[in-house]
Amino acid sequence: MPGAAEALDSAAWARLAVAVAERGDQAAFMRIYDHFAPRLRRYLSNLGAGGAQADELVQDTMLALWRKAALFDPSRASLDAWLFRIARNLHIDRARREPYWRPLQEGLDQLDAACMAALDPAPEGFVDQRALGAAIDRLPALQARLVRMSYLEAHSHREIAQALGMPIGSVKSALHRAMERLRTAMGAPA
């Protein structure tokens, strides 16, 4: 097995997952856990999961890997894509069980309207392009990527959701949070 500091490619991660599936290889599982757990936690935090909730969802994701590693098919997806999809689905399932959750579509139109009303979505609407670029760079990685894809590369929310394997509602929510941060960073009135 490769050393802990050595970077692994997709095929090597797949081999580790197969070792977990076929032999219950604890060392392979721990290698996967040590590498992916912090990344999954950041991803879940960017989706809006709080600290303790993100930690629980990471644990549930890794438990799913341990229990269902035999379902992983390296010909269909990379291990990271598979794990992030499990984490995302667990996050969605948990959100839907919350008493305050409301049907997604009900709020999407309101979110779009609020986002558009709150800030001119066109980068040209900002006076200082350098300040805008710096503000985008200070966003969490997922939010910065979404802003760039949506406003600078002109991808639709649906295209972004498909490209990143995210639910469209999560794309819109993350963009809304990003725009709130940008508004604050650029000194726009609330």
TORMI-106251 format. One record per residue (C-alpha): x, y, z. Coordinates in pm, whole numbers, padded with zeros to 5 digits, always signed. Each point is the difference from the previous one (the first is absolute). Example, Ala and Ser with C-alpha at 12.3 -4.5 7.8 and 13.67 -1.06 7.14 Angstrom:
+01230-00450+00780
+00137+00344-00066
! end
This chain:
+00000+00000+00000
+00137+00347-00083
+00141+00219+00274
-00224+00245+00183
+00161+00310-00153
-00009-00136-00354
-00276+00137-00221
-00227-00261-00152
-00170+00002-00336
-00359-00106-00063
+00097-00360-00077
+00194-00031+00327
-00297+00130+00201
-00221-00250-00184
+00238-00283+00095
-00023+00103+00364
-00380-00001-00016
+00008-00347-00158
+00225-00118+00284
-00258+00127+00248
-00279-00177-00191
+00177-00331-00054
+00203-00043+00318
-00135+00253+00248
+00348+00154-00013
+00011+00238+00296
+00328+00163-00106
-00145+00078-00344
-00315+00138+00164
+00202+00223+00234
+00207+00129-00292
-00322+00095-00181
-00146+00146+00319
+00305+00210+00081
+00009+00144-00350
-00369+00057-00070
-00153+00082+00341
+00134+00360+00015
-00096+00059-00363
-00351-00135+00057
-00036+00220+00308
+00093+00314-00197
-00238-00100-00277
-00286-00058+00243
+00075+00328+00177
-00022+00177-00336
-00339-00164-00051
-00116+00156+00327
+00050-00281+00252
+00107+00133+00338
+00316-00128+00170
-00151-00287+00200
-00240-00087-00280
+00283-00002-00255
+00202-00230+00228
-00294-00239+00036
-00058-00003-00375
+00369-00076-00061
-00023-00289+00245
-00315-00128-00171
+00168+00030-00341
+00305-00194+00113
-00221-00260+00169
-00181-00039-00334
+00338-00058-00164
+00085-00270+00255
-00337-00172-00031
-00061+00048-00372
+00345+00004-00155
-00104-00294-00218
-00246+00235-00175
+00283+00228-00113
+00065-00047-00372
+00321+00172-00117
-00116-00026-00361
-00298+00226+00078
+00154+00261+00232
+00316+00093+00183
+00009-00070+00373
-00010+00371+00083
-00307+00055-00221
-00169-00300+00162
+00077+00118+00355
-00104+00360-00069
-00326-00122-00154
-00072-00212+00309
+00076+00300+00224
-00222+00229-00207
-00287-00249+00004
+00030-00047+00376
-00003+00379+00043
-00314+00031-00214
-00170-00285+00187
+00078+00162+00333
-00123+00341-00117
-00327-00154-00115
-00056-00154+00343
+00036+00336+00173
-00333+00151+00113
+00078+00334-00163
+00076-00147-00341
-00243+00107-00268
-00036-00131-00350
+00299+00117-00198
-00178+00149-00297
-00211+00224+00224
+00304+00201+00104
+00205-00006-00319
-00189+00278-00176
+00017+00218+00311
+00373-00068+00026
+00059+00098-00362
-00201+00318+00039
+00177+00096+00322
+00341-00069-00151
-00071+00212-00305
-00153+00283+00201
+00281+00002+00252
+00289+00040-00238
+00052+00058-00369
+00111-00346-00113
+00212+00128-00286
+00364+00053+00094
-00010+00318-00206
-00236+00143+00265
+00292+00030+00239
+00213+00310-00024
+00324-00162+00110
+00074-00320-00191
+00315-00073+00204
-00189+00030+00326
-00266-00233-00138
+00263-00255-00102
+00162+00018+00342
-00339-00035+00172
-00079-00308-00210
+00342-00147+00086
-00080+00040+00372
-00322-00203-00029
-00002-00367+00104
+00127-00208-00293
-00339-00139-00101
-00168+00340+00012
+00280+00160-00203
-00026-00274-00260
-00378+00041-00020
+00025+00378-00041
+00257-00038-00275
-00203-00265-00180
-00327+00191+00029
+00096+00363-00049
+00334-00006-00177
-00043-00310-00218
-00377+00048-00046
-00102-00355+00090
-00361-00053+00104
-00076-00132+00347
-00106-00329-00157
+00329-00028-00194
+00198+00069+00317
-00201-00256+00195
+00066-00263-00265
+00370+00085-00032
+00061-00014+00375
-00245-00280+00081
-00195+00222+00238
-00374+00051+00041
-00113+00321-00170
-00137+00128+00330
+00343-00036+00160
+00156+00192-00289
-00251+00282+00042
+00038+00008+00379
+00379+00007-00019
-00013+00274-00263
-00235+00200+00222
+00242-00031+00294
+00289+00095-00228
-00183+00308-00124
-00073+00104+00361
+00371-00026+00079
+00094+00189-00315
-00249+00275+00080
+00155+00037+00344
+00356-00013-00135
-00077+00261-00265
-00171+00229+00250
-00341-00015-00169
-00300+00090+00219
-00188-00297+00145
! end
